[in-house]
Amino acid sequence: MENQLHREILEEHARCPQLMGTIADPNKNGTWVSSKTGNSCTISMAIRNSRIQDIRFSGQGSALSEACASIMCSEIKGRNCEKVQELCQKLISYIEKNEEFPLPGELVIYETIIRFSERHDCSLLGWRALNVAFVNSE
């Protein structure tokens, strides 16, 4: 059975996505296009003093991919870049390889998503774009 709290969190972010749009002068950008669905996500970040001062996402995808990108941006804004990169890798490994780790904040929704393999691609769209942003800008 699906966790009702996880469903409510996802529905709220799908209805009212947080941090959707663009940043005027980002210093890191990354785009991921799913080879499976053709859906895309672009992440734009303003980084100062090794922290994500501002972050936005845009793209074309499912309600789930937008909700997950919204949750991701909300959870990582203001955090240290090195720790965010670690979190990104751990979350992708959690979904792809079932390598468990404590999911902070609203990222607990992945405890439900992991059970639905057909939703993994959508749920990771933003995370993959974030990873591209870090890799392309190093």
PyMOL commands that place a pseudoatom at each C-alpha (Angstrom):
pseudoatom trace, name=CA, resn=MET, resi=1, chain=A, elem=C, hetatm=0, pos=[0.000, 0.000, 0.000]
pseudoatom trace, name=CA, resn=GLU, resi=2, chain=A, elem=C, hetatm=0, pos=[1.170, 3.482, -0.870]
pseudoatom trace, name=CA, resn=ASN, resi=3, chain=A, elem=C, hetatm=0, pos=[2.162, 5.821, 1.968]
pseudoatom trace, name=CA, resn=GLN, resi=4, chain=A, elem=C, hetatm=0, pos=[-0.532, 8.526, 2.225]
pseudoatom trace, name=CA, resn=LEU, resi=5, chain=A, elem=C, hetatm=0, pos=[1.887, 11.207, 3.481]
pseudoatom trace, name=CA, resn=HIS, resi=6, chain=A, elem=C, hetatm=0, pos=[4.206, 10.573, 0.516]
pseudoatom trace, name=CA, resn=ARG, resi=7, chain=A, elem=C, hetatm=0, pos=[1.245, 10.886, -1.842]
pseudoatom trace, name=CA, resn=GLU, resi=8, chain=A, elem=C, hetatm=0, pos=[0.189, 14.192, -0.231]
pseudoatom trace, name=CA, resn=ILE, resi=9, chain=A, elem=C, hetatm=0, pos=[3.717, 15.612, -0.528]
pseudoatom trace, name=CA, resn=LEU, resi=10, chain=A, elem=C, hetatm=0, pos=[3.903, 14.641, -4.202]
pseudoatom trace, name=CA, resn=GLU, resi=11, chain=A, elem=C, hetatm=0, pos=[0.436, 16.004, -4.965]
pseudoatom trace, name=CA, resn=GLU, resi=12, chain=A, elem=C, hetatm=0, pos=[1.220, 19.329, -3.286]
pseudoatom trace, name=CA, resn=HIS, resi=13, chain=A, elem=C, hetatm=0, pos=[4.429, 19.764, -5.296]
pseudoatom trace, name=CA, resn=ALA, resi=14, chain=A, elem=C, hetatm=0, pos=[2.648, 18.704, -8.499]
pseudoatom trace, name=CA, resn=ARG, resi=15, chain=A, elem=C, hetatm=0, pos=[-0.107, 21.306, -7.896]
pseudoatom trace, name=CA, resn=CYS, resi=16, chain=A, elem=C, hetatm=0, pos=[2.227, 24.090, -6.790]
pseudoatom trace, name=CA, resn=PRO, resi=17, chain=A, elem=C, hetatm=0, pos=[5.808, 23.390, -7.917]
pseudoatom trace, name=CA, resn=GLN, resi=18, chain=A, elem=C, hetatm=0, pos=[8.439, 25.256, -5.940]
pseudoatom trace, name=CA, resn=LEU, resi=19, chain=A, elem=C, hetatm=0, pos=[11.444, 26.920, -7.592]
pseudoatom trace, name=CA, resn=MET, resi=20, chain=A, elem=C, hetatm=0, pos=[10.205, 26.358, -11.136]
pseudoatom trace, name=CA, resn=GLY, resi=21, chain=A, elem=C, hetatm=0, pos=[11.559, 28.726, -13.780]
pseudoatom trace, name=CA, resn=THR, resi=22, chain=A, elem=C, hetatm=0, pos=[14.944, 30.231, -14.553]
pseudoatom trace, name=CA, resn=ILE, resi=23, chain=A, elem=C, hetatm=0, pos=[17.651, 32.310, -12.878]
pseudoatom trace, name=CA, resn=ALA, resi=24, chain=A, elem=C, hetatm=0, pos=[18.899, 35.478, -14.595]
pseudoatom trace, name=CA, resn=ASP, resi=25, chain=A, elem=C, hetatm=0, pos=[22.634, 34.734, -14.220]
pseudoatom trace, name=CA, resn=PRO, resi=26, chain=A, elem=C, hetatm=0, pos=[23.232, 31.115, -13.199]
pseudoatom trace, name=CA, resn=ASN, resi=27, chain=A, elem=C, hetatm=0, pos=[26.802, 29.913, -12.865]
pseudoatom trace, name=CA, resn=LYS, resi=28, chain=A, elem=C, hetatm=0, pos=[25.877, 26.228, -13.235]
pseudoatom trace, name=CA, resn=ASN, resi=29, chain=A, elem=C, hetatm=0, pos=[23.404, 24.651, -15.640]
pseudoatom trace, name=CA, resn=GLY, resi=30, chain=A, elem=C, hetatm=0, pos=[22.582, 21.091, -16.557]
pseudoatom trace, name=CA, resn=THR, resi=31, chain=A, elem=C, hetatm=0, pos=[20.027, 19.410, -18.771]
pseudoatom trace, name=CA, resn=TRP, resi=32, chain=A, elem=C, hetatm=0, pos=[18.975, 15.793, -18.887]
pseudoatom trace, name=CA, resn=VAL, resi=33, chain=A, elem=C, hetatm=0, pos=[16.796, 14.257, -21.579]
pseudoatom trace, name=CA, resn=SER, resi=34, chain=A, elem=C, hetatm=0, pos=[15.445, 10.794, -20.836]
pseudoatom trace, name=CA, resn=SER, resi=35, chain=A, elem=C, hetatm=0, pos=[16.225, 8.319, -23.588]
pseudoatom trace, name=CA, resn=LYS, resi=36, chain=A, elem=C, hetatm=0, pos=[13.277, 6.273, -22.341]
pseudoatom trace, name=CA, resn=THR, resi=37, chain=A, elem=C, hetatm=0, pos=[10.533, 8.938, -22.417]
pseudoatom trace, name=CA, resn=GLY, resi=38, chain=A, elem=C, hetatm=0, pos=[12.001, 11.970, -24.160]
pseudoatom trace, name=CA, resn=ASN, resi=39, chain=A, elem=C, hetatm=0, pos=[11.130, 14.077, -21.099]
pseudoatom trace, name=CA, resn=SER, resi=40, chain=A, elem=C, hetatm=0, pos=[13.644, 16.745, -20.166]
pseudoatom trace, name=CA, resn=CYS, resi=41, chain=A, elem=C, hetatm=0, pos=[14.710, 18.795, -17.181]
pseudoatom trace, name=CA, resn=THR, resi=42, chain=A, elem=C, hetatm=0, pos=[17.083, 21.740, -16.935]
pseudoatom trace, name=CA, resn=ILE, resi=43, chain=A, elem=C, hetatm=0, pos=[18.593, 22.869, -13.649]
pseudoatom trace, name=CA, resn=SER, resi=44, chain=A, elem=C, hetatm=0, pos=[20.018, 26.386, -13.200]
pseudoatom trace, name=CA, resn=MET, resi=45, chain=A, elem=C, hetatm=0, pos=[21.956, 27.317, -10.072]
pseudoatom trace, name=CA, resn=ALA, resi=46, chain=A, elem=C, hetatm=0, pos=[23.585, 30.361, -8.567]
pseudoatom trace, name=CA, resn=ILE, resi=47, chain=A, elem=C, hetatm=0, pos=[26.469, 29.155, -6.415]
pseudoatom trace, name=CA, resn=ARG, resi=48, chain=A, elem=C, hetatm=0, pos=[28.270, 31.392, -3.969]
pseudoatom trace, name=CA, resn=ASN, resi=49, chain=A, elem=C, hetatm=0, pos=[30.813, 30.397, -1.332]
pseudoatom trace, name=CA, resn=SER, resi=50, chain=A, elem=C, hetatm=0, pos=[30.311, 26.706, -2.196]
pseudoatom trace, name=CA, resn=ARG, resi=51, chain=A, elem=C, hetatm=0, pos=[26.569, 26.935, -1.424]
pseudoatom trace, name=CA, resn=ILE, resi=52, chain=A, elem=C, hetatm=0, pos=[23.536, 26.783, -3.664]
pseudoatom trace, name=CA, resn=GLN, resi=53, chain=A, elem=C, hetatm=0, pos=[22.165, 30.283, -3.149]
pseudoatom trace, name=CA, resn=ASP, resi=54, chain=A, elem=C, hetatm=0, pos=[19.419, 29.860, -5.719]
pseudoatom trace, name=CA, resn=ILE, resi=55, chain=A, elem=C, hetatm=0, pos=[18.174, 27.001, -7.901]
pseudoatom trace, name=CA, resn=ARG, resi=56, chain=A, elem=C, hetatm=0, pos=[15.414, 26.596, -10.469]
pseudoatom trace, name=CA, resn=PHE, resi=57, chain=A, elem=C, hetatm=0, pos=[14.177, 23.829, -12.713]
pseudoatom trace, name=CA, resn=SER, resi=58, chain=A, elem=C, hetatm=0, pos=[12.306, 23.796, -15.988]
pseudoatom trace, name=CA, resn=GLY, resi=59, chain=A, elem=C, hetatm=0, pos=[11.457, 21.196, -18.542]
pseudoatom trace, name=CA, resn=GLN, resi=60, chain=A, elem=C, hetatm=0, pos=[8.894, 18.970, -20.076]
pseudoatom trace, name=CA, resn=GLY, resi=61, chain=A, elem=C, hetatm=0, pos=[7.759, 15.898, -18.231]
pseudoatom trace, name=CA, resn=SER, resi=62, chain=A, elem=C, hetatm=0, pos=[5.168, 14.176, -16.155]
pseudoatom trace, name=CA, resn=ALA, resi=63, chain=A, elem=C, hetatm=0, pos=[3.556, 15.553, -13.013]
pseudoatom trace, name=CA, resn=LEU, resi=64, chain=A, elem=C, hetatm=0, pos=[5.765, 13.144, -11.059]
pseudoatom trace, name=CA, resn=SER, resi=65, chain=A, elem=C, hetatm=0, pos=[8.978, 14.432, -12.653]
pseudoatom trace, name=CA, resn=GLU, resi=66, chain=A, elem=C, hetatm=0, pos=[7.983, 18.035, -11.910]
pseudoatom trace, name=CA, resn=ALA, resi=67, chain=A, elem=C, hetatm=0, pos=[6.967, 17.211, -8.333]
pseudoatom trace, name=CA, resn=CYS, resi=68, chain=A, elem=C, hetatm=0, pos=[10.251, 15.388, -7.710]
pseudoatom trace, name=CA, resn=ALA, resi=69, chain=A, elem=C, hetatm=0, pos=[12.288, 18.259, -9.217]
pseudoatom trace, name=CA, resn=SER, resi=70, chain=A, elem=C, hetatm=0, pos=[10.363, 20.702, -7.020]
pseudoatom trace, name=CA, resn=ILE, resi=71, chain=A, elem=C, hetatm=0, pos=[11.074, 18.625, -3.914]
pseudoatom trace, name=CA, resn=MET, resi=72, chain=A, elem=C, hetatm=0, pos=[14.730, 18.246, -4.892]
pseudoatom trace, name=CA, resn=CYS, resi=73, chain=A, elem=C, hetatm=0, pos=[15.222, 21.999, -5.390]
pseudoatom trace, name=CA, resn=SER, resi=74, chain=A, elem=C, hetatm=0, pos=[13.436, 22.810, -2.122]
pseudoatom trace, name=CA, resn=GLU, resi=75, chain=A, elem=C, hetatm=0, pos=[15.578, 20.329, -0.203]
pseudoatom trace, name=CA, resn=ILE, resi=76, chain=A, elem=C, hetatm=0, pos=[18.960, 21.408, -1.586]
pseudoatom trace, name=CA, resn=LYS, resi=77, chain=A, elem=C, hetatm=0, pos=[18.630, 25.198, -1.834]
pseudoatom trace, name=CA, resn=GLY, resi=78, chain=A, elem=C, hetatm=0, pos=[21.093, 26.797, 0.585]
pseudoatom trace, name=CA, resn=ARG, resi=79, chain=A, elem=C, hetatm=0, pos=[23.115, 23.631, 1.071]
pseudoatom trace, name=CA, resn=ASN, resi=80, chain=A, elem=C, hetatm=0, pos=[26.818, 23.029, 0.575]
pseudoatom trace, name=CA, resn=CYS, resi=81, chain=A, elem=C, hetatm=0, pos=[27.589, 21.926, -3.011]
pseudoatom trace, name=CA, resn=GLU, resi=82, chain=A, elem=C, hetatm=0, pos=[29.835, 19.034, -1.993]
pseudoatom trace, name=CA, resn=LYS, resi=83, chain=A, elem=C, hetatm=0, pos=[27.144, 17.604, 0.274]
pseudoatom trace, name=CA, resn=VAL, resi=84, chain=A, elem=C, hetatm=0, pos=[24.512, 18.074, -2.450]
pseudoatom trace, name=CA, resn=GLN, resi=85, chain=A, elem=C, hetatm=0, pos=[26.680, 16.191, -4.952]
pseudoatom trace, name=CA, resn=GLU, resi=86, chain=A, elem=C, hetatm=0, pos=[27.000, 13.352, -2.429]
pseudoatom trace, name=CA, resn=LEU, resi=87, chain=A, elem=C, hetatm=0, pos=[23.239, 13.365, -1.856]
pseudoatom trace, name=CA, resn=CYS, resi=88, chain=A, elem=C, hetatm=0, pos=[22.632, 13.290, -5.608]
pseudoatom trace, name=CA, resn=GLN, resi=89, chain=A, elem=C, hetatm=0, pos=[24.823, 10.216, -6.098]
pseudoatom trace, name=CA, resn=LYS, resi=90, chain=A, elem=C, hetatm=0, pos=[23.327, 8.448, -3.080]
pseudoatom trace, name=CA, resn=LEU, resi=91, chain=A, elem=C, hetatm=0, pos=[19.760, 9.099, -4.175]
pseudoatom trace, name=CA, resn=ILE, resi=92, chain=A, elem=C, hetatm=0, pos=[20.406, 7.850, -7.716]
pseudoatom trace, name=CA, resn=SER, resi=93, chain=A, elem=C, hetatm=0, pos=[22.081, 4.719, -6.267]
pseudoatom trace, name=CA, resn=TYR, resi=94, chain=A, elem=C, hetatm=0, pos=[19.171, 4.271, -3.882]
pseudoatom trace, name=CA, resn=ILE, resi=95, chain=A, elem=C, hetatm=0, pos=[16.708, 4.147, -6.773]
pseudoatom trace, name=CA, resn=GLU, resi=96, chain=A, elem=C, hetatm=0, pos=[18.856, 2.283, -9.312]
pseudoatom trace, name=CA, resn=LYS, resi=97, chain=A, elem=C, hetatm=0, pos=[20.651, -0.178, -7.031]
pseudoatom trace, name=CA, resn=ASN, resi=98, chain=A, elem=C, hetatm=0, pos=[18.488, -0.175, -3.890]
pseudoatom trace, name=CA, resn=GLU, resi=99, chain=A, elem=C, hetatm=0, pos=[21.456, 1.115, -1.835]
pseudoatom trace, name=CA, resn=GLU, resi=100, chain=A, elem=C, hetatm=0, pos=[19.702, 2.452, 1.219]
pseudoatom trace, name=CA, resn=PHE, resi=101, chain=A, elem=C, hetatm=0, pos=[20.619, 5.584, 3.132]
pseudoatom trace, name=CA, resn=PRO, resi=102, chain=A, elem=C, hetatm=0, pos=[18.628, 7.956, 5.376]
pseudoatom trace, name=CA, resn=LEU, resi=103, chain=A, elem=C, hetatm=0, pos=[16.406, 10.154, 3.191]
pseudoatom trace, name=CA, resn=PRO, resi=104, chain=A, elem=C, hetatm=0, pos=[16.265, 13.698, 4.599]
pseudoatom trace, name=CA, resn=GLY, resi=105, chain=A, elem=C, hetatm=0, pos=[13.121, 15.837, 4.688]
pseudoatom trace, name=CA, resn=GLU, resi=106, chain=A, elem=C, hetatm=0, pos=[10.580, 15.405, 1.917]
pseudoatom trace, name=CA, resn=LEU, resi=107, chain=A, elem=C, hetatm=0, pos=[12.950, 13.075, 0.070]
pseudoatom trace, name=CA, resn=VAL, resi=108, chain=A, elem=C, hetatm=0, pos=[11.243, 10.331, 2.084]
pseudoatom trace, name=CA, resn=ILE, resi=109, chain=A, elem=C, hetatm=0, pos=[8.812, 10.123, -0.851]
pseudoatom trace, name=CA, resn=TYR, resi=110, chain=A, elem=C, hetatm=0, pos=[11.434, 7.953, -2.569]
pseudoatom trace, name=CA, resn=GLU, resi=111, chain=A, elem=C, hetatm=0, pos=[10.631, 5.200, -0.049]
pseudoatom trace, name=CA, resn=THR, resi=112, chain=A, elem=C, hetatm=0, pos=[7.362, 4.798, -1.970]
pseudoatom trace, name=CA, resn=ILE, resi=113, chain=A, elem=C, hetatm=0, pos=[8.693, 5.582, -5.456]
pseudoatom trace, name=CA, resn=ILE, resi=114, chain=A, elem=C, hetatm=0, pos=[11.378, 2.885, -5.216]
pseudoatom trace, name=CA, resn=ARG, resi=115, chain=A, elem=C, hetatm=0, pos=[8.622, 0.238, -5.249]
pseudoatom trace, name=CA, resn=PHE, resi=116, chain=A, elem=C, hetatm=0, pos=[7.408, 1.384, -8.687]
pseudoatom trace, name=CA, resn=SER, resi=117, chain=A, elem=C, hetatm=0, pos=[10.212, 0.708, -11.174]
pseudoatom trace, name=CA, resn=GLU, resi=118, chain=A, elem=C, hetatm=0, pos=[8.168, 2.187, -14.032]
pseudoatom trace, name=CA, resn=ARG, resi=119, chain=A, elem=C, hetatm=0, pos=[8.357, 5.563, -12.208]
pseudoatom trace, name=CA, resn=HIS, resi=120, chain=A, elem=C, hetatm=0, pos=[12.098, 5.590, -11.516]
pseudoatom trace, name=CA, resn=ASP, resi=121, chain=A, elem=C, hetatm=0, pos=[13.015, 7.399, -14.746]
pseudoatom trace, name=CA, resn=CYS, resi=122, chain=A, elem=C, hetatm=0, pos=[10.557, 10.247, -14.083]
pseudoatom trace, name=CA, resn=SER, resi=123, chain=A, elem=C, hetatm=0, pos=[11.517, 10.582, -10.435]
pseudoatom trace, name=CA, resn=LEU, resi=124, chain=A, elem=C, hetatm=0, pos=[15.232, 10.927, -11.259]
pseudoatom trace, name=CA, resn=LEU, resi=125, chain=A, elem=C, hetatm=0, pos=[14.938, 13.421, -14.125]
pseudoatom trace, name=CA, resn=GLY, resi=126, chain=A, elem=C, hetatm=0, pos=[15.817, 16.452, -11.966]
pseudoatom trace, name=CA, resn=TRP, resi=127, chain=A, elem=C, hetatm=0, pos=[18.579, 14.606, -10.111]
pseudoatom trace, name=CA, resn=ARG, resi=128, chain=A, elem=C, hetatm=0, pos=[20.224, 13.590, -13.378]
pseudoatom trace, name=CA, resn=ALA, resi=129, chain=A, elem=C, hetatm=0, pos=[20.068, 17.202, -14.632]
pseudoatom trace, name=CA, resn=LEU, resi=130, chain=A, elem=C, hetatm=0, pos=[21.598, 18.332, -11.316]
pseudoatom trace, name=CA, resn=ASN, resi=131, chain=A, elem=C, hetatm=0, pos=[24.401, 15.814, -11.738]
pseudoatom trace, name=CA, resn=VAL, resi=132, chain=A, elem=C, hetatm=0, pos=[25.061, 17.125, -15.273]
pseudoatom trace, name=CA, resn=ALA, resi=133, chain=A, elem=C, hetatm=0, pos=[25.201, 20.689, -13.892]
pseudoatom trace, name=CA, resn=PHE, resi=134, chain=A, elem=C, hetatm=0, pos=[27.911, 19.721, -11.419]
pseudoatom trace, name=CA, resn=VAL, resi=135, chain=A, elem=C, hetatm=0, pos=[29.904, 17.585, -13.875]
pseudoatom trace, name=CA, resn=ASN, resi=136, chain=A, elem=C, hetatm=0, pos=[29.788, 20.104, -16.747]
pseudoatom trace, name=CA, resn=SER, resi=137, chain=A, elem=C, hetatm=0, pos=[30.855, 23.008, -14.556]
pseudoatom trace, name=CA, resn=GLU, resi=138, chain=A, elem=C, hetatm=0, pos=[33.830, 21.500, -12.745]
for i in range(1, 138): cmd.bond("trace and resi %d" % i, "trace and resi %d" % (i + 1))
show_as sticks, trace
zoom trace
